[in-house]
Amino acid sequence: MQPYTPPPNPCRFGRLRLAGAVLVLGLSLGGGASRAGPQALVLHEDFEGSDFSAGGGLFYKNNREQGAGRYVFSSATARKGKQSIDLSVQPQCATPNGLCSERAEVWERPEVLVPYGAPVWYGFSMKMAEPIPTVRHRYVMAQWKREIEPDAEGDYSPLLALRLIQGKLAVTVDTDTGSFIAAGDAERPRGCRKGEAAAGPPDDFNQFRALVAVEPGAAAEVLSGFSGCTPDLIVTPRGGTLPALESGWIDFAFLVQAGPDGNGRIEILVNGQWIASVTGHIGHEGPGLGDNMYFKFGPYRAGAADVWRIYYDDFRRGPACTNVAPAATCAKLNPPVEANTLTP
């Protein structure tokens, strides 16, 4: 069986090239100097006040789905300082099912968004309140997406997401430009080849999801939704492992560079460990997509009958690893690579 590859898109990268060129030469993977207005990228929110700070670039979006959510600047627990933000969702859907969503997400403000395709570092700390859901459901804790125009066709998923799969911490990457091969077919009779990401089947728009990292000990049921492979997303393990969610506060740092044409890159660092590098076809290029990438975090799920709560603290964004993580952690990225050479 030959891998499915979508036909060329006539809209391919017309806007992306213009937008990505603004910043791509100025950002660094290893913490070096930036040459393209780095201060415009630097954000920090410590949640120590009674509202979002001017320098954090964040807000709580008010819409119907977010009506299920609550946010509180809370002193109940904190990673740094005296407060964190307590984000929770309560039942809102008339019938709990996969067609209705409940959210309590904090978004980047529109005026601070970066061009889609520009590599940017993000960091934040997260603590899952107990009980931690263990059912198979749609649970997302953080996600990076491309702007979507009102007339876009299809439902574009996050290019990168932090998920909860049957109680296990997982990282997924989505794309609509790569190829999918079913495991067990003639092309992959013994499963994925070394480095290939496990992936789920594509939808009608060739959008599919790949599992690029998962907490150790995940059962076969956790992996059952990823029944194939993609040679267009290469995962390089870096020795670290994702911690258990019940372990308390977890510190995350991500380099995020969308690249639907194959030059995307993601670096995953957790609790001072370098978990994995992901390169290849990352993100979307379908019609109706905008110029920028945006980040949002908080509990997002399909409708459910209980309360789900997560605490977040110390949000950071910047052009260099050292803007979002300790220098000792960033030094593990060996060797540091300039952003304009980030190719798969």
PyMOL commands that set and color helices and strands:
alter all, ss='L'
color gray80, all
select helices_A, chain A and resi 14-20+38-41+65-68+110-112+220-223+245-247+321-323+327-330+339-341
alter helices_A, ss='H'
color red, helices_A
select strands_A, chain A and resi 43-45+58-60+69-74+84-89+101-103+106-108+114-115+120-128+139-148+160-165+168-175+181-182+196-199+208-214+228-237+250-257+259-270+273-282+289-302+308-318
alter strands_A, ss='S'
color yellow, strands_A
deselect
rebuild
show_as cartoon
